[in-house]
């Protein structure tokens, strides 16, 4: 895995929760409903930091 990809990758709901500030259960719920830009690798929920930042910025823009 190249450095850019490994630096952009979050593996596991806890890592995603720590990055976003959401609770772990919220991450699982949003991932299951397709509301959070995540993907599965086996049983693990994974996400790219850049996609999560875009997602949060879109939420902020809609709220403004």
N, CA, C and O atoms as a CHARMM CRD file, in Angstrom:
* protein
*
  256
    1    1 UNK  N      0.86200  -1.17000   0.00000 PROA 1      0.00000
    2    1 UNK  CA     0.00000   0.00000   0.00000 PROA 1      0.00000
    3    1 UNK  C      0.90600   1.22900   0.00000 PROA 1      0.00000
    4    1 UNK  O      1.83000   1.31200   0.80900 PROA 1      0.00000
    5    2 UNK  N      0.65600   2.17600  -0.88700 PROA 2      0.00000
    6    2 UNK  CA     1.52400   3.34500  -0.91000 PROA 2      0.00000
    7    2 UNK  C      1.22800   4.26500   0.26800 PROA 2      0.00000
    8    2 UNK  O      0.18200   4.15600   0.90700 PROA 2      0.00000
    9    3 UNK  N      2.16500   5.17600   0.54900 PROA 3      0.00000
   10    3 UNK  CA     2.04800   6.03500   1.72900 PROA 3      0.00000
   11    3 UNK  C      0.82100   6.93000   1.69300 PROA 3      0.00000
   12    3 UNK  O      0.17500   7.13100   2.72200 PROA 3      0.00000
   13    4 UNK  N      0.48500   7.47700   0.51800 PROA 4      0.00000
   14    4 UNK  CA    -0.68200   8.35400   0.43300 PROA 4      0.00000
   15    4 UNK  C     -1.95700   7.61700   0.79900 PROA 4      0.00000
   16    4 UNK  O     -2.79900   8.15000   1.52200 PROA 4      0.00000
   17    5 UNK  N     -2.10300   6.40900   0.30900 PROA 5      0.00000
   18    5 UNK  CA    -3.29900   5.62500   0.59800 PROA 5      0.00000
   19    5 UNK  C     -3.34700   5.22900   2.06300 PROA 5      0.00000
   20    5 UNK  O     -4.39500   5.34200   2.69800 PROA 5      0.00000
   21    6 UNK  N     -2.23300   4.76800   2.60700 PROA 6      0.00000
   22    6 UNK  CA    -2.23600   4.34500   4.01100 PROA 6      0.00000
   23    6 UNK  C     -2.45600   5.52300   4.94600 PROA 6      0.00000
   24    6 UNK  O     -3.05000   5.35300   6.01100 PROA 6      0.00000
   25    7 UNK  N     -1.99500   6.70700   4.58000 PROA 7      0.00000
   26    7 UNK  CA    -2.23100   7.89300   5.40700 PROA 7      0.00000
   27    7 UNK  C     -3.67500   8.37100   5.32400 PROA 7      0.00000
   28    7 UNK  O     -4.15600   9.04400   6.23600 PROA 7      0.00000
   29    8 UNK  N     -4.36500   8.03400   4.24800 PROA 8      0.00000
   30    8 UNK  CA    -5.74000   8.48800   4.03200 PROA 8      0.00000
   31    8 UNK  C     -6.76900   7.48500   4.55500 PROA 8      0.00000
   32    8 UNK  O     -7.96000   7.79300   4.60400 PROA 8      0.00000
   33    9 UNK  N     -6.32900   6.30500   4.94000 PROA 9      0.00000
   34    9 UNK  CA    -7.22900   5.21300   5.27500 PROA 9      0.00000
   35    9 UNK  C     -7.50200   5.11400   6.76800 PROA 9      0.00000
   36    9 UNK  O     -6.58700   5.22300   7.58500 PROA 9      0.00000
   37   10 UNK  N     -8.76800   4.90700   7.11800 PROA 10     0.00000
   38   10 UNK  CA    -9.16500   4.59700   8.49000 PROA 10     0.00000
   39   10 UNK  C     -9.78600   3.21000   8.47700 PROA 10     0.00000
   40   10 UNK  O    -10.67800   2.93100   7.67600 PROA 10     0.00000
   41   11 UNK  N     -9.31800   2.34900   9.35700 PROA 11     0.00000
   42   11 UNK  CA    -9.80100   0.97100   9.41000 PROA 11     0.00000
   43   11 UNK  C    -10.43500   0.72700  10.76800 PROA 11     0.00000
   44   11 UNK  O     -9.78400   0.84200  11.80600 PROA 11     0.00000
   45   12 UNK  N    -11.72000   0.38700  10.74200 PROA 12     0.00000
   46   12 UNK  CA   -12.46200   0.10600  11.96000 PROA 12     0.00000
   47   12 UNK  C    -13.33600   1.27600  12.37600 PROA 12     0.00000
   48   12 UNK  O    -12.99600   2.44100  12.16800 PROA 12     0.00000
   49   13 UNK  N    -14.46900   0.93500  12.96800 PROA 13     0.00000
   50   13 UNK  CA   -15.42300   1.96100  13.39300 PROA 13     0.00000
   51   13 UNK  C    -14.82600   2.88000  14.45000 PROA 13     0.00000
   52   13 UNK  O    -15.13500   4.07200  14.47200 PROA 13     0.00000
   53   14 UNK  N    -13.98100   2.35200  15.32500 PROA 14     0.00000
   54   14 UNK  CA   -13.37300   3.18200  16.36300 PROA 14     0.00000
   55   14 UNK  C    -12.46000   4.23300  15.74900 PROA 14     0.00000
   56   14 UNK  O    -12.47300   5.38600  16.18000 PROA 14     0.00000
   57   15 UNK  N    -11.66900   3.85700  14.75200 PROA 15     0.00000
   58   15 UNK  CA   -10.78600   4.81700  14.08600 PROA 15     0.00000
   59   15 UNK  C    -11.60100   5.91200  13.39900 PROA 15     0.00000
   60   15 UNK  O    -11.23700   7.08700  13.44300 PROA 15     0.00000
   61   16 UNK  N    -12.70000   5.52000  12.76800 PROA 16     0.00000
   62   16 UNK  CA   -13.57500   6.49700  12.10900 PROA 16     0.00000
   63   16 UNK  C    -14.22700   7.39600  13.15300 PROA 16     0.00000
   64   16 UNK  O    -14.31700   8.60900  12.95900 PROA 16     0.00000
   65   17 UNK  N    -14.68000   6.81200  14.25300 PROA 17     0.00000
   66   17 UNK  CA   -15.29600   7.58800  15.33300 PROA 17     0.00000
   67   17 UNK  C    -14.29700   8.57100  15.93100 PROA 17     0.00000
   68   17 UNK  O    -14.64100   9.72700  16.17400 PROA 17     0.00000
   69   18 UNK  N    -13.07600   8.13200  16.17000 PROA 18     0.00000
   70   18 UNK  CA   -12.05100   9.01900  16.72000 PROA 18     0.00000
   71   18 UNK  C    -11.76000  10.17500  15.77100 PROA 18     0.00000
   72   18 UNK  O    -11.56100  11.30600  16.21600 PROA 18     0.00000
   73   19 UNK  N    -11.73400   9.90400  14.47700 PROA 19     0.00000
   74   19 UNK  CA   -11.43500  10.93200  13.48400 PROA 19     0.00000
   75   19 UNK  C    -12.56500  11.94900  13.35300 PROA 19     0.00000
   76   19 UNK  O    -12.31400  13.15000  13.25800 PROA 19     0.00000
   77   20 UNK  N    -13.80800  11.46900  13.34700 PROA 20     0.00000
   78   20 UNK  CA   -14.95500  12.35500  13.11100 PROA 20     0.00000
   79   20 UNK  C    -15.52300  12.97900  14.37800 PROA 20     0.00000
   80   20 UNK  O    -16.16000  14.03100  14.32900 PROA 20     0.00000
   81   21 UNK  N    -15.29200  12.33000  15.50600 PROA 21     0.00000
   82   21 UNK  CA   -15.92100  12.78600  16.74400 PROA 21     0.00000
   83   21 UNK  C    -17.29000  12.17000  16.96300 PROA 21     0.00000
   84   21 UNK  O    -17.94200  12.45700  17.96700 PROA 21     0.00000
   85   22 UNK  N    -17.73700  11.32700  16.03900 PROA 22     0.00000
   86   22 UNK  CA   -18.99100  10.60500  16.20500 PROA 22     0.00000
   87   22 UNK  C    -18.76200   9.44200  17.15800 PROA 22     0.00000
   88   22 UNK  O    -17.62700   9.00300  17.34100 PROA 22     0.00000
   89   23 UNK  N    -19.81900   8.94800  17.76000 PROA 23     0.00000
   90   23 UNK  CA   -19.71100   7.73900  18.56300 PROA 23     0.00000
   91   23 UNK  C    -19.56500   6.51600  17.66900 PROA 23     0.00000
   92   23 UNK  O    -19.94300   6.54100  16.49800 PROA 23     0.00000
   93   24 UNK  N    -19.02000   5.46000  18.22500 PROA 24     0.00000
   94   24 UNK  CA   -18.83000   4.23000  17.46000 PROA 24     0.00000
   95   24 UNK  C    -20.15500   3.67400  16.96000 PROA 24     0.00000
   96   24 UNK  O    -20.25400   3.23400  15.81500 PROA 24     0.00000
   97   25 UNK  N    -21.17500   3.69200  17.81500 PROA 25     0.00000
   98   25 UNK  CA   -22.49400   3.19800  17.39200 PROA 25     0.00000
   99   25 UNK  C    -23.06000   4.05400  16.26500 PROA 25     0.00000
  100   25 UNK  O    -23.70400   3.53500  15.35300 PROA 25     0.00000
  101   26 UNK  N    -22.82400   5.35900  16.32300 PROA 26     0.00000
  102   26 UNK  CA   -23.28200   6.25500  15.26000 PROA 26     0.00000
  103   26 UNK  C    -22.58700   5.91900  13.95100 PROA 26     0.00000
  104   26 UNK  O    -23.22000   5.90900  12.89500 PROA 26     0.00000
  105   27 UNK  N    -21.30100   5.64800  14.01300 PROA 27     0.00000
  106   27 UNK  CA   -20.56300   5.25400  12.80700 PROA 27     0.00000
  107   27 UNK  C    -21.17100   3.99200  12.21100 PROA 27     0.00000
  108   27 UNK  O    -21.41400   3.93400  11.00500 PROA 27     0.00000
  109   28 UNK  N    -21.42100   2.98100  13.04100 PROA 28     0.00000
  110   28 UNK  CA   -22.02900   1.74700  12.53300 PROA 28     0.00000
  111   28 UNK  C    -23.40000   2.02600  11.91800 PROA 28     0.00000
  112   28 UNK  O    -23.72300   1.49400  10.85700 PROA 28     0.00000
  113   29 UNK  N    -24.19600   2.84800  12.57100 PROA 29     0.00000
  114   29 UNK  CA   -25.53800   3.15500  12.06300 PROA 29     0.00000
  115   29 UNK  C    -25.46000   3.90400  10.73100 PROA 29     0.00000
  116   29 UNK  O    -26.12400   3.52600   9.76600 PROA 29     0.00000
  117   30 UNK  N    -24.65200   4.96400  10.67800 PROA 30     0.00000
  118   30 UNK  CA   -24.54700   5.74800   9.44600 PROA 30     0.00000
  119   30 UNK  C    -23.96200   4.91800   8.30500 PROA 30     0.00000
  120   30 UNK  O    -24.36000   5.07900   7.15100 PROA 30     0.00000
  121   31 UNK  N    -23.03200   4.04300   8.62100 PROA 31     0.00000
  122   31 UNK  CA   -22.45500   3.16700   7.59500 PROA 31     0.00000
  123   31 UNK  C    -23.50200   2.18000   7.08200 PROA 31     0.00000
  124   31 UNK  O    -23.59400   1.93600   5.87900 PROA 31     0.00000
  125   32 UNK  N    -24.28200   1.62100   7.98600 PROA 32     0.00000
  126   32 UNK  CA   -25.30000   0.63500   7.60000 PROA 32     0.00000
  127   32 UNK  C    -26.39800   1.24900   6.75000 PROA 32     0.00000
  128   32 UNK  O    -26.95200   0.58100   5.87700 PROA 32     0.00000
  129   33 UNK  N    -26.72000   2.51500   6.99400 PROA 33     0.00000
  130   33 UNK  CA   -27.77400   3.17800   6.22800 PROA 33     0.00000
  131   33 UNK  C    -27.25000   3.84500   4.96300 PROA 33     0.00000
  132   33 UNK  O    -28.02600   4.39900   4.18400 PROA 33     0.00000
  133   34 UNK  N    -25.93500   3.79400   4.75400 PROA 34     0.00000
  134   34 UNK  CA   -25.35200   4.40400   3.56300 PROA 34     0.00000
  135   34 UNK  C    -25.19000   5.90100   3.67000 PROA 34     0.00000
  136   34 UNK  O    -24.90800   6.56100   2.67000 PROA 34     0.00000
  137   35 UNK  N    -25.36100   6.45600   4.85600 PROA 35     0.00000
  138   35 UNK  CA   -25.25100   7.89700   5.04500 PROA 35     0.00000
  139   35 UNK  C    -23.81100   8.36900   5.18500 PROA 35     0.00000
  140   35 UNK  O    -23.51800   9.53900   4.93900 PROA 35     0.00000
  141   36 UNK  N    -22.92400   7.48800   5.57100 PROA 36     0.00000
  142   36 UNK  CA   -21.52000   7.82300   5.77700 PROA 36     0.00000
  143   36 UNK  C    -20.70600   7.16800   4.66200 PROA 36     0.00000
  144   36 UNK  O    -20.93100   5.99900   4.34700 PROA 36     0.00000
  145   37 UNK  N    -19.76100   7.90000   4.05700 PROA 37     0.00000
  146   37 UNK  CA   -18.98600   7.32400   2.95000 PROA 37     0.00000
  147   37 UNK  C    -17.97300   6.29400   3.45400 PROA 37     0.00000
  148   37 UNK  O    -16.80300   6.60500   3.67200 PROA 37     0.00000
  149   38 UNK  N    -18.44400   5.08200   3.62800 PROA 38     0.00000
  150   38 UNK  CA   -17.59700   3.99400   4.12200 PROA 38     0.00000
  151   38 UNK  C    -17.68300   2.81400   3.17400 PROA 38     0.00000
  152   38 UNK  O    -18.51100   2.78500   2.26400 PROA 38     0.00000
  153   39 UNK  N    -16.81900   1.84500   3.40100 PROA 39     0.00000
  154   39 UNK  CA   -16.87000   0.58800   2.67000 PROA 39     0.00000
  155   39 UNK  C    -16.39700  -0.51000   3.60400 PROA 39     0.00000
  156   39 UNK  O    -15.75000  -0.24300   4.61700 PROA 39     0.00000
  157   40 UNK  N    -16.72000  -1.72600   3.26200 PROA 40     0.00000
  158   40 UNK  CA   -16.37400  -2.86500   4.11000 PROA 40     0.00000
  159   40 UNK  C    -15.21500  -3.64500   3.49200 PROA 40     0.00000
  160   40 UNK  O    -15.14200  -3.83500   2.27800 PROA 40     0.00000
  161   41 UNK  N    -14.32200  -4.08400   4.35600 PROA 41     0.00000
  162   41 UNK  CA   -13.28700  -5.04700   3.99800 PROA 41     0.00000
  163   41 UNK  C    -13.48600  -6.20000   4.96800 PROA 41     0.00000
  164   41 UNK  O    -13.07300  -6.13300   6.12600 PROA 41     0.00000
  165   42 UNK  N    -14.11100  -7.24100   4.49000 PROA 42     0.00000
  166   42 UNK  CA   -14.52500  -8.31500   5.38400 PROA 42     0.00000
  167   42 UNK  C    -15.57000  -7.77400   6.34400 PROA 42     0.00000
  168   42 UNK  O    -16.59600  -7.24600   5.91600 PROA 42     0.00000
  169   43 UNK  N    -15.31700  -7.90200   7.62300 PROA 43     0.00000
  170   43 UNK  CA   -16.23600  -7.37700   8.63800 PROA 43     0.00000
  171   43 UNK  C    -15.87800  -5.97100   9.09000 PROA 43     0.00000
  172   43 UNK  O    -16.60500  -5.37500   9.88400 PROA 43     0.00000
  173   44 UNK  N    -14.76200  -5.42900   8.59400 PROA 44     0.00000
  174   44 UNK  CA   -14.30000  -4.11700   9.04200 PROA 44     0.00000
  175   44 UNK  C    -14.95100  -2.98900   8.25300 PROA 44     0.00000
  176   44 UNK  O    -15.07700  -3.06600   7.03100 PROA 44     0.00000
  177   45 UNK  N    -15.35900  -1.95500   8.95300 PROA 45     0.00000
  178   45 UNK  CA   -15.83500  -0.73100   8.31700 PROA 45     0.00000
  179   45 UNK  C    -14.60700   0.13800   8.08100 PROA 45     0.00000
  180   45 UNK  O    -13.81900   0.37100   8.99700 PROA 45     0.00000
  181   46 UNK  N    -14.44900   0.61500   6.85600 PROA 46     0.00000
  182   46 UNK  CA   -13.29200   1.42800   6.49600 PROA 46     0.00000
  183   46 UNK  C    -13.75800   2.71100   5.82100 PROA 46     0.00000
  184   46 UNK  O    -14.86600   2.78200   5.29000 PROA 46     0.00000
  185   47 UNK  N    -12.90000   3.71700   5.84900 PROA 47     0.00000
  186   47 UNK  CA   -13.21700   4.97700   5.18800 PROA 47     0.00000
  187   47 UNK  C    -11.92600   5.70400   4.85300 PROA 47     0.00000
  188   47 UNK  O    -10.87600   5.46900   5.45100 PROA 47     0.00000
  189   48 UNK  N    -12.03700   6.58700   3.88700 PROA 48     0.00000
  190   48 UNK  CA   -10.91800   7.47200   3.56300 PROA 48     0.00000
  191   48 UNK  C    -11.14100   8.79400   4.30100 PROA 48     0.00000
  192   48 UNK  O    -12.25400   9.31900   4.33100 PROA 48     0.00000
  193   49 UNK  N    -10.08900   9.31400   4.88500 PROA 49     0.00000
  194   49 UNK  CA   -10.18600  10.58400   5.60300 PROA 49     0.00000
  195   49 UNK  C    -10.69200  11.68900   4.68200 PROA 49     0.00000
  196   49 UNK  O    -11.52100  12.50400   5.08900 PROA 49     0.00000
  197   50 UNK  N    -10.20000  11.72300   3.44600 PROA 50     0.00000
  198   50 UNK  CA   -10.60700  12.77600   2.51800 PROA 50     0.00000
  199   50 UNK  C    -12.10300  12.72100   2.22500 PROA 50     0.00000
  200   50 UNK  O    -12.74700  13.76400   2.11400 PROA 50     0.00000
  201   51 UNK  N    -12.66100  11.52500   2.09800 PROA 51     0.00000
  202   51 UNK  CA   -14.10300  11.38800   1.85100 PROA 51     0.00000
  203   51 UNK  C    -14.91000  11.82500   3.06800 PROA 51     0.00000
  204   51 UNK  O    -15.96400  12.44500   2.92600 PROA 51     0.00000
  205   52 UNK  N    -14.41600  11.50400   4.26600 PROA 52     0.00000
  206   52 UNK  CA   -15.11600  11.92100   5.48500 PROA 52     0.00000
  207   52 UNK  C    -15.08300  13.43300   5.64200 PROA 52     0.00000
  208   52 UNK  O    -16.07600  14.03700   6.04800 PROA 52     0.00000
  209   53 UNK  N    -13.94900  14.05000   5.32200 PROA 53     0.00000
  210   53 UNK  CA   -13.85300  15.51000   5.39000 PROA 53     0.00000
  211   53 UNK  C    -14.84100  16.13500   4.41300 PROA 53     0.00000
  212   53 UNK  O    -15.54000  17.08400   4.76900 PROA 53     0.00000
  213   54 UNK  N    -14.90900  15.61800   3.18600 PROA 54     0.00000
  214   54 UNK  CA   -15.87900  16.12000   2.19900 PROA 54     0.00000
  215   54 UNK  C    -17.30600  15.97200   2.71700 PROA 54     0.00000
  216   54 UNK  O    -18.12200  16.88000   2.55200 PROA 54     0.00000
  217   55 UNK  N    -17.61300  14.84000   3.34000 PROA 55     0.00000
  218   55 UNK  CA   -18.93600  14.57400   3.89500 PROA 55     0.00000
  219   55 UNK  C    -19.28500  15.59300   4.97900 PROA 55     0.00000
  220   55 UNK  O    -20.38500  16.14600   4.98000 PROA 55     0.00000
  221   56 UNK  N    -18.36500  15.84100   5.88900 PROA 56     0.00000
  222   56 UNK  CA   -18.60800  16.78800   6.98600 PROA 56     0.00000
  223   56 UNK  C    -18.73600  18.20600   6.45100 PROA 56     0.00000
  224   56 UNK  O    -19.58600  18.96500   6.91700 PROA 56     0.00000
  225   57 UNK  N    -17.90500  18.57900   5.48000 PROA 57     0.00000
  226   57 UNK  CA   -18.01500  19.91200   4.88200 PROA 57     0.00000
  227   57 UNK  C    -19.35200  20.09500   4.17900 PROA 57     0.00000
  228   57 UNK  O    -19.91700  21.18800   4.21600 PROA 57     0.00000
  229   58 UNK  N    -19.87000  19.05700   3.54500 PROA 58     0.00000
  230   58 UNK  CA   -21.18600  19.13800   2.90100 PROA 58     0.00000
  231   58 UNK  C    -22.28300  19.32500   3.94000 PROA 58     0.00000
  232   58 UNK  O    -23.22800  20.08000   3.71300 PROA 58     0.00000
  233   59 UNK  N    -22.16800  18.64400   5.07900 PROA 59     0.00000
  234   59 UNK  CA   -23.13700  18.84000   6.16400 PROA 59     0.00000
  235   59 UNK  C    -23.10000  20.27700   6.67300 PROA 59     0.00000
  236   59 UNK  O    -24.14000  20.88600   6.92400 PROA 59     0.00000
  237   60 UNK  N    -21.89900  20.80600   6.82100 PROA 60     0.00000
  238   60 UNK  CA   -21.74800  22.19000   7.28400 PROA 60     0.00000
  239   60 UNK  C    -22.35300  23.16700   6.28700 PROA 60     0.00000
  240   60 UNK  O    -23.00800  24.13100   6.68400 PROA 60     0.00000
  241   61 UNK  N    -22.14300  22.92800   5.00400 PROA 61     0.00000
  242   61 UNK  CA   -22.67200  23.82000   3.97100 PROA 61     0.00000
  243   61 UNK  C    -24.19500  23.80400   3.96000 PROA 61     0.00000
  244   61 UNK  O    -24.82800  24.84400   3.77700 PROA 61     0.00000
  245   62 UNK  N    -24.78600  22.62300   4.15600 PROA 62     0.00000
  246   62 UNK  CA   -26.25200  22.53700   4.19100 PROA 62     0.00000
  247   62 UNK  C    -26.82500  23.22200   5.41700 PROA 62     0.00000
  248   62 UNK  O    -27.93600  23.75200   5.37200 PROA 62     0.00000
  249   63 UNK  N    -26.07800  23.21600   6.51300 PROA 63     0.00000
  250   63 UNK  CA   -26.56300  23.81100   7.76000 PROA 63     0.00000
  251   63 UNK  C    -26.43800  25.33000   7.74700 PROA 63     0.00000
  252   63 UNK  O    -27.10400  26.01700   8.52100 PROA 63     0.00000
  253   64 UNK  N    -25.59400  25.84900   6.87900 PROA 64     0.00000
  254   64 UNK  CA   -25.35200  27.30100   6.84900 PROA 64     0.00000
  255   64 UNK  C    -26.46200  28.05500   6.16100 PROA 64     0.00000
  256   64 UNK  O    -26.40400  29.28000   6.05700 PROA 64     0.00000
